[in-house]
Amino acid sequence: MSKNERNDILEGIEPKYEKGQEEEIMSFGALRYSAKRISVLLKKPLSDIEDLMKNESSQFKQLYTLGAYQADYEIHTRLLELAMSGDIKAIEKLEKTQLVVQNS
């Protein structure tokens, strides 16, 4: 099956999301929920969720990734604030976090 054929199939699976649904998907990303956990919560077939999460161009995957990145940003920002105030543990954690982010 070609990539275009697969994308055509996924377009039939993926609905257009409402604002509340978009926020929920972003929360799944922020929490790094697995496809299995999401499928249970949304009461959707696991294979559908897996397909959406594998497809980089799906709105689902984009929202999930955005939620993950925004959560990381908020955590890193808070760590930075704590580090700037002299919190030694926050400084150490921020240094480790920066290495991970630079290598991803």
All heavy atoms as an XYZ file, in Angstrom:
838
protein
N       0.857     -1.174      0.000
C       0.000      0.000      0.000
C       0.900      1.234      0.000
O       1.822      1.342      0.799
C      -0.895     -0.025      1.242
C      -1.771      1.197      1.400
S      -2.810      1.171      2.890
C      -3.793     -0.271      2.637
N       0.615      2.163     -0.879
C       1.425      3.377     -0.957
C       1.078      4.325      0.192
O       0.042      4.191      0.836
C       1.194      4.086     -2.288
O      -0.061      4.735     -2.285
N       1.966      5.280      0.412
C       1.738      6.269      1.469
C       0.472      7.070      1.198
O      -0.306      7.352      2.106
C       2.951      7.194      1.579
C       2.892      8.124      2.752
C       4.177      8.907      2.879
C       4.088      9.828      4.078
N       5.303     10.602      4.261
N       0.226      7.431     -0.065
C      -0.980      8.184     -0.412
C      -2.244      7.377     -0.149
O      -3.235      7.914      0.340
C      -0.945      8.637     -1.869
C       0.025      9.786     -2.082
O       0.392     10.492     -1.145
N       0.461      9.953     -3.319
N      -2.198      6.084     -0.486
C      -3.361      5.231     -0.225
C      -3.625      5.134      1.281
O      -4.767      5.191      1.725
C      -3.138      3.830     -0.792
C      -3.159      3.768     -2.299
C      -2.741      2.405     -2.838
O      -1.849      1.780     -2.238
O      -3.314      1.989     -3.851
N      -2.557      5.010      2.047
C      -2.703      4.927      3.498
C      -3.267      6.230      4.053
O      -4.144      6.218      4.914
C      -1.346      4.622      4.136
C      -1.424      4.340      5.602
C      -0.146      3.645      6.055
N      -0.162      3.379      7.464
C      -0.834      2.403      8.053
N      -1.569      1.589      7.334
N      -0.784      2.228      9.347
N      -2.798      7.369      3.558
C      -3.322      8.657      4.011
C      -4.792      8.810      3.655
O      -5.561      9.374      4.426
C      -2.506      9.814      3.430
C      -1.159      9.957      4.106
O      -0.945      9.470      5.202
N      -0.238     10.610      3.431
N      -5.197      8.311      2.485
C      -6.610      8.368      2.106
C      -7.465      7.559      3.070
O      -8.553      7.989      3.461
C      -6.810      7.835      0.676
C      -6.280      8.783     -0.385
O      -6.019      9.964     -0.063
O      -6.109      8.332     -1.532
N      -6.970      6.405      3.480
C      -7.705      5.576      4.440
C      -7.797      6.296      5.781
O      -8.848      6.347      6.410
C      -7.019      4.201      4.605
C      -7.202      3.390      3.315
C      -7.581      3.448      5.806
C      -6.376      2.128      3.260
N      -6.685      6.884      6.219
C      -6.669      7.579      7.505
C      -7.596      8.782      7.509
O      -8.189      9.109      8.530
C      -5.248      8.010      7.870
C      -4.317      6.870      8.262
C      -2.900      7.392      8.449
C      -4.799      6.164      9.502
N      -7.738      9.450      6.368
C      -8.662     10.580      6.309
C     -10.082     10.129      6.615
O     -10.862     10.868      7.197
C      -8.594     11.254      4.938
C      -7.349     12.107      4.771
C      -7.260     12.753      3.405
O      -8.286     12.787      2.675
O      -6.169     13.222      3.064
N     -10.425      8.889      6.238
C     -11.746      8.359      6.543
C     -11.900      8.002      8.006
O     -12.996      8.005      8.546
N     -10.792      7.697      8.668
C     -10.817      7.320     10.084
C     -10.838      8.553     10.974
O     -11.526      8.594     11.980
C      -9.573      6.466     10.437
C      -9.619      5.136      9.711
C      -9.447      6.259     11.935
C      -8.353      4.322      9.841
N     -10.066      9.553     10.586
C      -9.876     10.718     11.455
C     -10.986     11.739     11.256
O     -11.153     12.278     10.174
C      -8.520     11.367     11.191
C      -8.214     12.480     12.142
C      -6.809     13.027     11.992
O      -6.271     13.015     10.880
O      -6.271     13.459     13.011
N     -11.721     12.023     12.313
C     -12.774     13.043     12.218
C     -12.184     14.441     12.345
O     -11.007     14.603     12.657
C     -13.650     12.735     13.436
C     -12.682     12.191     14.435
C     -11.661     11.415     13.621
N     -12.982     15.422     12.136
C     -12.590     16.800     12.442
C     -12.876     16.995     13.922
O     -13.940     16.644     14.414
C     -13.397     17.797     11.594
C     -13.182     17.623     10.101
C     -11.740     17.872      9.718
C     -11.537     17.632      8.233
N     -10.175     17.290      7.908
N     -11.924     17.542     14.628
C     -12.045     17.640     16.075
C     -12.609     18.976     16.513
O     -12.305     20.017     15.947
C     -10.678     17.422     16.731
C     -10.066     16.092     16.373
C      -8.959     16.016     15.548
C     -10.609     14.904     16.848
C      -8.401     14.791     15.204
C     -10.069     13.681     16.518
C      -8.962     13.631     15.690
O      -8.415     12.420     15.355
N     -13.425     18.928     17.560
C     -13.932     20.130     18.209
C     -12.855     20.640     19.162
O     -11.920     19.923     19.496
C     -15.211     19.807     19.000
C     -16.343     19.238     18.170
C     -16.972     20.257     17.239
O     -17.014     21.439     17.618
O     -17.407     19.870     16.148
N     -13.011     21.867     19.659
C     -12.031     22.490     20.557
C     -11.752     21.614     21.782
O     -10.598     21.383     22.134
C     -12.533     23.875     20.982
C     -11.625     24.608     21.912
C     -10.506     25.284     21.166
C      -9.763     26.227     22.106
N      -8.435     26.497     21.671
N     -12.778     21.112     22.432
C     -12.605     20.266     23.616
C     -11.868     18.970     23.301
O     -11.056     18.496     24.103
N     -12.141     18.414     22.136
C     -11.457     17.189     21.724
C      -9.981     17.471     21.447
O      -9.120     16.656     21.784
C     -12.121     16.603     20.478
C     -13.518     16.082     20.729
C     -14.237     15.741     19.446
O     -14.202     16.490     18.469
N     -14.879     14.592     19.430
N      -9.698     18.619     20.828
C      -8.308     18.992     20.563
C      -7.539     19.101     21.875
O      -6.415     18.605     21.986
C      -8.243     20.324     19.810
C      -8.700     20.227     18.373
C      -8.632     21.554     17.642
O      -8.296     22.587     18.259
O      -8.907     21.555     16.426
N      -8.141     19.727     22.872
C      -7.486     19.880     24.173
C      -7.256     18.527     24.833
O      -6.220     18.305     25.470
C      -8.305     20.800     25.069
C      -8.290     22.244     24.593
C      -9.265     23.145     25.327
O      -9.979     22.665     26.227
O      -9.312     24.341     24.986
N      -8.216     17.616     24.675
C      -8.071     16.283     25.255
C      -6.901     15.544     24.604
O      -6.085     14.919     25.297
C      -9.370     15.492     25.080
C      -9.341     14.127     25.727
C     -10.676     13.413     25.637
O     -11.394     13.576     24.628
O     -10.985     12.679     26.582
N      -6.787     15.633     23.290
C      -5.693     14.970     22.578
C      -4.354     15.584     22.994
O      -3.370     14.871     23.202
C      -5.895     15.053     21.054
C      -7.145     14.252     20.653
C      -4.669     14.534     20.306
C      -7.637     14.529     19.247
N      -4.327     16.902     23.154
C      -3.107     17.557     23.613
C      -2.749     17.104     25.027
O      -1.567     16.920     25.352
C      -3.260     19.076     23.541
C      -3.279     19.587     22.108
S      -3.651     21.348     21.961
C      -2.257     22.065     22.808
N      -3.744     16.873     25.866
C      -3.492     16.358     27.214
C      -2.901     14.954     27.164
O      -2.002     14.628     27.951
C      -4.780     16.345     28.042
O      -5.210     17.658     28.300
N      -3.390     14.135     26.238
C      -2.804     12.797     26.071
C      -1.314     12.916     25.743
O      -0.491     12.168     26.272
C      -3.491     12.014     24.956
C      -4.933     11.656     25.215
C      -5.820     11.541     24.159
C      -5.409     11.432     26.496
C      -7.145     11.202     24.371
C      -6.748     11.090     26.726
C      -7.611     10.972     25.653
N      -0.979     13.855     24.882
C       0.422     14.068     24.529
C       1.225     14.580     25.709
O       2.342     14.131     25.949
N       0.655     15.525     26.447
C       1.346     16.077     27.612
C       1.652     14.983     28.630
O       2.699     15.000     29.275
C       0.508     17.178     28.247
N       0.749     14.036     28.753
C       0.914     12.936     29.703
C       1.638     11.736     29.104
O       1.896     10.758     29.795
C      -0.466     12.499     30.224
C      -1.202     13.573     31.023
C      -2.656     13.175     31.245
C      -0.495     13.841     32.341
N       1.948     11.830     27.793
C       2.651     10.764     27.052
C       1.880      9.433     27.126
O       2.459      8.370     27.280
C       4.073     10.543     27.567
C       4.995     11.738     27.606
C       5.136     12.407     26.254
N       6.320     13.226     26.119
C       6.447     14.491     26.535
N       5.465     15.091     27.158
N       7.551     15.160     26.316
N       0.556      9.519     27.030
C      -0.259      8.316     27.064
C       0.006      7.449     25.842
O       0.233      7.948     24.749
C      -1.747      8.669     27.115
C      -2.280      8.942     28.504
C      -1.457      9.102     29.601
C      -3.647      9.036     28.717
C      -1.965      9.344     30.869
C      -4.164      9.281     29.985
C      -3.312      9.430     31.048
O      -3.826      9.665     32.303
N      -0.051      6.156     26.037
C       0.150      5.198     24.954
C      -1.115      5.112     24.097
O      -2.211      5.511     24.519
C       0.441      3.812     25.534
O      -0.711      3.319     26.208
N      -0.942      4.559     22.905
C      -2.085      4.358     22.011
C      -3.131      3.464     22.685
O      -4.330      3.714     22.564
C      -1.623      3.739     20.695
N      -2.674      2.463     23.413
C      -3.606      1.547     24.086
C      -4.453      2.294     25.116
O      -5.670      2.141     25.160
C      -2.836      0.419     24.757
C      -3.723     -0.585     25.447
C      -2.932     -1.718     26.049
C      -3.861     -2.709     26.723
N      -3.119     -3.819     27.326
N      -3.801      3.109     25.925
C      -4.533      3.856     26.957
C      -5.528      4.821     26.314
O      -6.665      4.955     26.755
C      -3.546      4.613     27.836
C      -4.199      5.322     28.999
C      -3.178      5.877     29.924
N      -2.624      4.759     30.678
C      -2.166      4.845     31.912
N      -2.152      6.000     32.527
N      -1.709      3.799     32.532
N      -5.101      5.498     25.252
C      -5.982      6.444     24.555
C      -7.172      5.716     23.950
O      -8.307      6.189     24.040
C      -5.196      7.220     23.473
C      -4.131      8.105     24.125
C      -6.138      8.051     22.618
C      -3.127      8.694     23.149
N      -6.924      4.556     23.353
C      -8.024      3.811     22.725
C      -9.072      3.408     23.754
O     -10.271      3.458     23.476
C      -7.508      2.585     21.964
O      -7.108      1.561     22.841
N      -8.634      3.044     24.952
C      -9.573      2.682     26.020
C     -10.378      3.907     26.443
O     -11.603      3.849     26.566
C      -8.823      2.059     27.223
C      -9.742      1.926     28.422
C      -8.224      0.716     26.839
N      -9.686      5.020     26.645
C     -10.363      6.234     27.102
C     -11.337      6.779     26.062
O     -12.413      7.276     26.412
C      -9.341      7.305     27.473
C      -8.513      6.991     28.718
C      -7.358      7.970     28.846
C      -9.377      7.013     29.959
N     -10.960      6.703     24.780
C     -11.826      7.222     23.723
C     -12.818      6.190     23.194
O     -13.664      6.512     22.363
C     -10.973      7.741     22.555
C     -10.088      8.945     22.840
C      -9.307      9.329     21.584
C     -10.905     10.118     23.347
N     -12.675      4.955     23.664
C     -13.538      3.857     23.207
C     -13.466      3.711     21.690
O     -14.488      3.587     21.000
C     -14.973      4.047     23.688
C     -15.080      4.074     25.197
C     -16.490      4.302     25.671
C     -16.464      4.297     27.188
N     -17.218      5.324     27.792
N     -12.229      3.720     21.184
C     -11.953      3.559     19.749
C     -11.043      2.355     19.577
O     -10.264      2.016     20.467
C     -11.249      4.801     19.181
C     -12.030      6.086     19.313
C     -13.172      6.127     18.351
C     -13.907      7.457     18.439
N     -15.120      7.470     17.690
N     -11.089      1.710     18.414
C     -10.186      0.569     18.187
C      -8.718      0.983     18.296
O      -8.322      2.043     17.800
C     -10.518      0.134     16.754
C     -11.878      0.675     16.477
C     -11.984      1.951     17.281
N      -7.940      0.139     18.948
C      -6.514      0.404     19.125
C      -5.830      0.623     17.780
O      -4.998      1.526     17.646
C      -5.859     -0.756     19.885
C      -4.356     -0.680     20.078
C      -3.949      0.591     20.816
C      -3.852     -1.918     20.813
N      -6.195     -0.171     16.787
C      -5.552     -0.044     15.477
C      -5.784      1.336     14.863
O      -4.882      1.891     14.212
C      -6.032     -1.138     14.519
O      -7.434     -1.039     14.334
N      -6.953      1.926     15.079
C      -7.232      3.271     14.564
C      -6.326      4.304     15.235
O      -5.752      5.161     14.572
C      -8.690      3.665     14.785
C      -9.658      2.932     13.866
O      -9.198      2.146     13.006
O     -10.875      3.140     14.027
N      -6.205      4.202     16.553
C      -5.372      5.149     17.295
C      -3.906      4.976     16.896
O      -3.188      5.960     16.680
C      -5.547      4.992     18.818
C      -7.010      5.220     19.231
C      -4.603      5.915     19.578
C      -7.560      6.596     18.903
N      -3.462      3.738     16.777
C      -2.075      3.487     16.363
C      -1.802      4.073     14.983
O      -0.748      4.688     14.760
C      -1.775      1.992     16.370
C      -1.675      1.409     17.755
C      -1.534     -0.098     17.771
O      -1.993     -0.782     16.833
O      -0.959     -0.600     18.754
N      -2.743      3.898     14.063
C      -2.573      4.455     12.720
C      -2.477      5.979     12.758
O      -1.638      6.572     12.081
C      -3.725      4.039     11.802
C      -3.650      2.577     11.380
O      -2.571      1.963     11.524
O      -4.681      2.056     10.920
N      -3.326      6.605     13.553
C      -3.301      8.067     13.660
C      -2.004      8.562     14.288
O      -1.454      9.582     13.881
C      -4.504      8.562     14.474
C      -5.868      8.403     13.800
C      -6.983      8.694     14.791
C      -5.971      9.285     12.576
N      -1.500      7.818     15.274
C      -0.277      8.244     15.957
C       0.968      8.014     15.105
O       1.976      8.706     15.279
C      -0.154      7.544     17.304
C      -1.191      8.060     18.302
S      -1.087      7.308     19.930
C       0.385      8.081     20.568
N       0.905      7.077     14.185
C       2.042      6.811     13.295
C       2.095      7.782     12.121
O       3.139      7.968     11.522
C       1.970      5.380     12.760
C       2.260      4.335     13.800
C       2.084      2.948     13.227
C       2.174      1.882     14.303
N       1.830      0.549     13.788
N       0.954      8.375     11.805
C       0.862      9.254     10.644
C       1.218     10.686     11.053
O       0.411     11.383     11.665
C      -0.553      9.196     10.065
C      -0.730     10.075      8.853
O       0.167     10.821      8.468
N      -1.897      9.993      8.240
N       2.426     11.118     10.696
C       2.912     12.446     11.090
C       2.027     13.575     10.581
O       2.030     14.670     11.141
C       4.347     12.653     10.603
C       5.364     11.735     11.247
C       5.559     11.970     12.732
O       5.449     13.120     13.187
O       5.824     10.984     13.452
N       1.273     13.351      9.527
C       0.442     14.420      8.963
C      -0.981     14.421      9.512
O      -1.769     15.307      9.190
C       0.418     14.329      7.433
O      -0.206     13.129      7.024
N      -1.311     13.442     10.370
C      -2.668     13.434     10.929
C      -2.807     14.544     11.965
O      -1.852     14.892     12.675
C      -3.000     12.080     11.565
O      -2.380     11.923     12.825
N      -3.978     15.102     12.038
C      -4.240     16.143     13.024
C      -4.072     15.578     14.437
O      -3.573     16.258     15.330
C      -5.643     16.729     12.844
C      -5.913     17.890     13.791
C      -7.328     18.430     13.694
O      -8.203     17.815     13.101
N      -7.550     19.590     14.289
N      -4.467     14.335     14.624
C      -4.336     13.687     15.926
C      -2.875     13.696     16.364
O      -2.548     14.117     17.478
C      -4.861     12.247     15.861
C      -4.937     11.566     17.187
C      -6.122     11.518     17.887
C      -3.817     10.967     17.745
C      -6.202     10.889     19.123
C      -3.878     10.345     18.980
C      -5.077     10.300     19.675
N      -1.974     13.234     15.501
C      -0.549     13.176     15.824
C       0.014     14.573     16.074
O       0.809     14.786     16.996
C       0.208     12.493     14.688
C       1.712     12.470     14.854
C       2.145     11.631     16.027
C       3.676     11.526     16.060
N       4.148     10.617     17.054
N      -0.416     15.540     15.270
C       0.071     16.905     15.440
C      -0.382     17.494     16.779
O       0.408     18.145     17.473
C      -0.374     17.773     14.270
C       0.314     17.384     12.980
C      -0.237     18.082     11.752
O      -1.082     18.963     11.854
N       0.242     17.684     10.592
N      -1.620     17.245     17.161
C      -2.126     17.732     18.451
C      -1.424     17.027     19.611
O      -1.065     17.658     20.606
C      -3.638     17.528     18.546
C      -4.486     18.411     17.642
C      -5.923     17.904     17.605
C      -4.438     19.864     18.101
N      -1.231     15.728     19.482
C      -0.553     14.936     20.508
C       0.868     15.481     20.718
O       1.294     15.719     21.848
C      -0.515     13.470     20.069
C       0.111     12.529     21.075
C      -0.673     11.860     22.003
C       1.484     12.291     21.079
C      -0.107     10.983     22.920
C       2.059     11.421     21.996
C       1.260     10.769     22.907
O       1.826      9.907     23.819
N       1.579     15.702     19.613
C       2.953     16.212     19.689
C       2.990     17.620     20.264
O       3.844     17.936     21.104
C       3.603     16.173     18.291
O       3.587     14.819     17.814
C       5.024     16.691     18.315
N       2.055     18.465     19.847
C       1.983     19.823     20.375
C       1.769     19.798     21.889
O       2.416     20.535     22.641
C       0.869     20.607     19.690
C       0.647     22.043     20.164
C       1.911     22.881     19.966
C      -0.532     22.664     19.441
N       0.883     18.938     22.356
C       0.639     18.808     23.795
C       1.889     18.378     24.548
O       2.201     18.905     25.615
N       2.631     17.432     23.967
C       3.867     16.965     24.597
C       4.890     18.086     24.670
O       5.520     18.312     25.715
C       4.434     15.775     23.821
N       5.065     18.817     23.570
C       6.049     19.902     23.530
C       5.661     21.054     24.460
O       6.511     21.629     25.123
C       6.222     20.427     22.108
C       6.967     19.494     21.175
C       7.087     19.804     19.836
C       7.542     18.298     21.603
C       7.769     18.969     18.958
C       8.205     17.465     20.736
C       8.324     17.796     19.407
O       9.004     16.970     18.547
N       4.381     21.380     24.515
C       3.941     22.459     25.398
C       4.147     22.089     26.863
O       4.569     22.926     27.665
C       2.474     22.815     25.143
C       2.278     23.648     23.905
C       0.828     24.040     23.680
O      -0.096     23.411     24.170
N       0.630     25.089     22.905
N       3.877     20.844     27.211
C       4.088     20.395     28.589
C       5.573     20.467     28.941
O       5.942     20.935     30.026
C       3.560     18.981     28.781
N       6.414     20.010     28.018
C       7.855     20.096     28.241
C       8.276     21.546     28.456
O       9.053     21.851     29.357
C       8.635     19.530     27.049
C       8.563     18.019     26.956
O       8.106     17.359     27.916
O       8.967     17.484     25.897
N       7.764     22.425     27.611
C       8.116     23.843     27.708
C       7.727     24.418     29.068
O       8.519     25.107     29.712
C       7.442     24.628     26.579
C       7.634     26.118     26.706
C       8.843     26.715     26.366
C       6.612     26.926     27.198
C       9.030     28.090     26.513
C       6.790     28.292     27.345
C       7.997     28.869     26.998
O       8.181     30.223     27.145
N       6.522     24.105     29.520
C       6.064     24.623     30.808
C       6.910     24.088     31.962
O       7.262     24.834     32.883
C       4.588     24.300     31.008
C       3.686     25.099     30.076
C       2.223     24.707     30.158
O       1.809     24.121     31.189
O       1.491     24.992     29.192
N       7.268     22.817     31.904
C       8.106     22.223     32.941
C       9.497     22.851     32.910
O      10.048     23.219     33.956
C       8.182     20.691     32.775
C       6.813     20.068     33.096
C       9.282     20.092     33.647
C       6.665     18.630     32.668
N      10.054     22.991     31.709
C      11.395     23.573     31.590
C      11.414     25.030     32.047
O      12.381     25.472     32.701
C      11.897     23.467     30.150
C      12.029     22.068     29.675
N      12.069     21.742     28.338
C      12.103     20.884     30.342
C      12.173     20.430     28.207
N      12.190     19.895     29.410
N      10.352     25.761     31.740
C      10.267     27.157     32.162
C      10.228     27.253     33.685
O      10.912     28.097     34.280
C       9.020     27.830     31.543
O       9.133     27.764     30.122
C       8.900     29.278     31.960
N       9.456     26.390     34.306
C       9.371     26.389     35.769
C      10.714     25.992     36.386
O      11.161     26.591     37.369
C       8.255     25.448     36.242
C       8.082     25.407     37.731
C       7.593     26.743     38.285
N       7.465     26.636     39.726
C       7.889     27.537     40.588
N       8.448     28.648     40.159
N       7.762     27.347     41.875
N      11.372     24.998     35.803
C      12.694     24.611     36.288
C      13.686     25.767     36.170
O      14.499     25.999     37.065
C      13.234     23.419     35.488
C      12.859     22.030     35.952
C      13.369     20.987     34.965
C      13.388     21.748     37.338
N      13.607     26.489     35.057
C      14.486     27.636     34.852
C      14.256     28.690     35.932
O      15.208     29.237     36.494
C      14.272     28.232     33.462
C      15.108     29.464     33.122
C      16.599     29.150     33.182
C      14.719     29.997     31.749
N      12.993     28.968     36.223
C      12.672     29.945     37.270
C      13.256     29.518     38.612
O      13.844     30.340     39.329
C      11.149     30.113     37.390
C      10.505     30.808     36.219
C       8.982     30.735     36.258
O       8.403     30.135     37.194
O       8.363     31.271     35.316
N      13.091     28.240     38.941
C      13.635     27.733     40.208
C      15.161     27.785     40.208
O      15.781     28.150     41.211
C      13.149     26.306     40.464
C      11.659     26.152     40.768
C      11.264     24.676     40.768
C      11.315     26.802     42.101
N      15.765     27.416     39.091
C      17.225     27.451     38.974
C      17.749     28.878     39.119
O      18.758     29.116     39.791
C      17.661     26.847     37.641
N      17.053     29.820     38.493
C      17.473     31.224     38.569
C      17.386     31.765     40.001
O      18.109     32.678     40.363
C      16.628     32.096     37.634
C      16.755     31.742     36.164
S      18.324     32.165     35.453
C      18.120     33.908     35.260
N      16.515     31.167     40.812
C      16.393     31.610     42.206
C      17.406     30.910     43.112
O      17.426     31.155     44.312
C      14.967     31.374     42.713
O      14.737     29.993     42.911
N      18.214     30.020     42.522
C      19.273     29.369     43.286
C      18.965     27.964     43.755
O      19.751     27.380     44.506
N      17.876     27.390     43.323
C      17.508     26.025     43.719
C      18.488     25.039     43.061
O      18.462     24.835     41.851
C      16.069     25.739     43.291
C      15.554     24.392     43.750
O      16.335     23.417     43.760
O      14.359     24.309     44.078
N      19.351     24.444     43.866
C      20.402     23.558     43.359
C      19.821     22.337     42.644
O      20.296     21.950     41.576
C      21.344     23.099     44.513
C      22.017     24.298     45.167
C      22.380     22.095     44.004
C      22.884     25.123     44.257
N      18.793     21.724     43.217
C      18.178     20.552     42.570
C      17.578     20.927     41.223
O      17.664     20.170     40.254
C      17.125     19.924     43.477
C      17.721     19.204     44.653
C      16.664     18.489     45.467
C      17.328     17.777     46.633
N      16.403     16.980     47.402
N      16.974     22.102     41.138
C      16.403     22.560     39.873
C      17.507     22.802     38.843
O      17.339     22.488     37.664
C      15.579     23.823     40.076
N      18.632     23.342     39.297
C      19.771     23.571     38.387
C      20.253     22.236     37.819
O      20.462     22.108     36.605
C      20.921     24.306     39.123
C      20.498     25.727     39.478
C      22.189     24.310     38.267
C      21.451     26.435     40.439
N      20.402     21.248     38.680
C      20.861     19.922     38.237
C      19.868     19.293     37.270
O      20.245     18.747     36.228
C      21.075     19.016     39.446
C      22.242     19.443     40.321
C      22.301     18.704     41.652
O      21.374     17.920     41.977
O      23.292     18.925     42.379
N      18.601     19.368     37.611
C      17.558     18.789     36.754
C      17.508     19.522     35.408
O      17.376     18.890     34.356
C      16.199     18.867     37.459
C      15.044     18.308     36.680
C      15.129     16.812     36.553
C      13.887     16.277     35.868
N      14.008     14.885     35.530
N      17.631     20.832     35.436
C      17.610     21.618     34.205
C      18.789     21.253     33.314
O      18.627     21.118     32.095
C      17.613     23.111     34.531
C      17.448     24.066     33.350
C      16.121     23.826     32.637
C      17.526     25.514     33.821
N      19.959     21.062     33.888
C      21.132     20.672     33.105
C      20.901     19.329     32.423
O      21.208     19.163     31.241
C      22.376     20.620     33.993
C      22.882     21.989     34.397
C      24.013     21.946     35.410
O      24.306     20.869     35.978
O      24.607     23.014     35.648
N      20.345     18.366     33.147
C      20.039     17.042     32.562
C      18.991     17.184     31.465
O      19.095     16.565     30.395
C      19.549     16.074     33.634
C      20.618     15.630     34.584
C      20.044     14.712     35.646
C      21.077     14.371     36.687
N      20.521     13.552     37.764
N      17.975     17.971     31.718
C      16.891     18.177     30.762
C      17.411     18.826     29.481
O      17.036     18.437     28.390
C      15.781     19.052     31.385
O      15.293     18.394     32.554
C      14.638     19.271     30.426
N      18.304     19.792     29.628
C      18.864     20.456     28.457
C      19.635     19.492     27.573
O      19.564     19.580     26.352
C      19.732     21.646     28.876
C      18.935     22.797     29.411
C      19.801     23.896     30.016
O      20.894     23.659     30.506
N      19.289     25.120     29.967
N      20.360     18.558     28.177
C      21.089     17.566     27.393
C      20.132     16.685     26.593
O      20.371     16.386     25.434
C      21.964     16.698     28.308
C      23.179     17.375     28.911
C      23.864     16.444     29.898
C      24.149     17.816     27.828
N      19.046     16.290     27.230
C      18.058     15.437     26.555
C      17.422     16.197     25.392
O      17.296     15.670     24.290
C      16.980     14.951     27.546
C      15.825     14.283     26.822
C      17.587     14.026     28.581
N      17.048     17.453     25.628
C      16.387     18.256     24.601
C      17.347     18.504     23.432
O      16.948     18.424     22.273
C      15.874     19.593     25.188
C      15.418     20.543     24.089
C      14.751     19.334     26.170
N      18.606     18.769     23.714
C      19.577     19.027     22.656
C      19.795     17.794     21.780
O      20.080     17.921     20.607
C      20.921     19.463     23.255
C      20.883     20.851     23.840
C      22.162     21.197     24.592
O      23.047     20.374     24.745
N      22.227     22.421     25.070
N      19.650     16.610     22.358
C      19.877     15.374     21.618
C      18.614     14.800     20.991
O      18.649     13.710     20.430
C      20.524     14.341     22.538
C      21.921     14.741     22.949
O      22.671     15.305     22.165
N      22.268     14.490     24.196
N      17.508     15.523     21.077
C      16.265     14.996     20.482
C      15.842     15.801     19.286
O      16.339     16.827     18.964
C      15.146     14.962     21.509
O      14.801     16.261     21.944
